[in-house]
Amino acid sequence: MKLQTTTDAVLVLEDGTVFQGKSLGKIGTTGGEVCFNTGMTGYQEIFTDPSYYGQIVITTVSHVGNYGVQPEEVESNAIQIKGLICKDFSTTFSRKTAEGSLQEYFEKAGIVGICEIDTRALVRYIRNKGVMNAIISSEELDVEKLKEQLKQVPSMDGLELSSHVSTKEQYQIQPTTTRFKVAVLDLGVKQNILNNLVERGCECRVFPYGTSFDEMEAWGPDGYFISNGPGDPAVTTEAVRSVERILEVERPMFGICMGHQILAQANGIPTYKMHNGHRGLNHPVKNLITGKSEITSQNHGFAVDADAVKLNPDVEITHINLNDNTVEGIRLRNKPAFSVQYHPESSPGPHDSGYLFDLFLEMLENDKKNK
């Protein structure tokens, strides 16, 4: 391990606000939507989560990098964030099992970031003003030039990104003993979601974004899983069409995050961009069916319209967020389909919500018995 020499870096927000700091990762320039995550651990899982594609992440924990990186803690085959903002960035690490430093990890992946800024002030600012685009640079410190470059960064509102992070070729994961065959529509699926399905005896075939229902159905799945993913769900229309077909044949279906939003849209329920999304490991959610609450891991900037759900007689709200009463789960009254906005695979995060995978298997079991 070696100490890293830092250079000056600058962060410019879309509204012209400027923060001065020091560089981390690769020397360069990057832009994207800036958002904050309130998790205290699990930074490698966050950085490799495809749902963060196109975003610059602020970590609210005081220091990042102190335990290094290792292959077992990735959620995809690449770092997905566009940049990192943190208070203290550690170029050394103390965990004996780590295979390298976060600095080396970022350099290899070409990730640009900024540290040694007041992240508490920045998070409060974003919390009040709402999410916005930003640009980080450690090679160009002229703020006016950076403002011009920032104009080229597209808004997340109306941006389709799932096709950028989805697998390009379908692939299969075999459990030790197969109980069910599950077709996974990959909108940016996390590895630990697949792990949870496989551990429960699901043989998973993962299909690329844009795969037609007919192609997935030709494999003969017992049920469907619609994954998480980045971007605006309102423009992820190909996935909506596939889910509409799945509902027509009444095959069991489970959706997480983007998959939750796609299920809503397939039932005529719109989504909207939130003032600030939910990103962290400690979001309280109430299960309206059981009356129990759970602490959840979340990462989303769009939400399902609660009023529209209540007007649809075929859709029921099953979970709500106890901080802001937004919709965290729905199920269909007349078809075997349900979804949640949060992440029950909990990587990282508490394991309160793992039961949702078991509910999906119960649904698959019941469907098989009724055939």
C-alpha positions, 0 to 999 in steps of 0.5 A: 500500500502506498500513500496517494498524492492528491491534486486540487479538484472542483465540484460544480452543481447545476445551479452554479454552486461550487465546492473545492476539494482534493482529487480521488481516483483517476485524474479527469472530469466526469458528470452525472446526476448527484445523489446521496447514500446514507449507508454506513458500510458496503461501499463496494456493493454501492459502487457496482450496483447497476442502478447507480449508472449515470449518477455521482454518489455522495457518501454520508459516512465520514470516511470511505476506502478504509477496508479496501476491496475484494471480488466477493463484494461486487454486484456487477462486473464493473463500477457503475457510478459516474463519480464519487464525493466523500469527506475522507478518502482512504488510500490505505486499508486494514482488512487482511482479506482485501485484494487492493485499495479503493484508489487502485480500484478506481484508477483501473476503472477510470473513476473520477472523484473528489474528497475533503469537502464538507459533505454534510453541507452538500447533502443538506443543500441537495436535500433542500434543493433536490437532486440535480446534475453536477460535474467533478474535475481534477484536470480543469479547475476553471469553473466557467468552462466546467459550467459549459461542459455540465450543460452537455450532461443529460437529465435523468428525467426521461433517460433510458439507461437499462439497455446500457447495463443489461447483459448483452447475451443471455446466460444461465445459473444452475442451483444444486437442485432445481425446483423452478425455472425463473426467467430474469429480465435484466434491467440492471440486475444485482448479483445478490438478487440472483444469488437469493433465487439460486439459493432457493432452488431457482434455475435462472436464465438471465435475458437482455433488456429488450428481449421479447416475451415470446423469446423468454416464454420459449424457454418454458419458465415457471415464473418471471423476475423483473430486476432493478435498474437505472434511469427513468422507468417511464421510458423503459417501454419495451420492458412494460410490453413484456410485463403486460404479456406476462400478466396476460398468461398469468405466470407468477411474477416478482419485481424489485425496484425498476421491476416494481415501477414497470409492473405499475406502468403495465397496469396503467399506473404512472411513475414520477421523479422524486425530489430526493430519492431513497438511497441507504440501508435504514429506510423504514417500511411497513408491510400493510398485509402483516402490520409488521415493519422492516428496515430496508436497503433502498436505491431509487430516484423514481416512485409509483403514483400512490393516488393512481394505485388507489384508483385501480381496483386490480392493484393493492398497496402492500408496503409504504415508506414510514418516512414519507408514505410513498409506495414501497410495494404492490400486488395484483388482486386478480393475478399472481404478481407482486413487487417492492420498491426496495431491495430484499437481497440486502447487499449491503443492508439488514435482512428483514425483507428476505421473506419476499423471495420465499413468497415468490417461491410459494407463488411458484409452488401454488401455480405448479399445483394448480396446473 
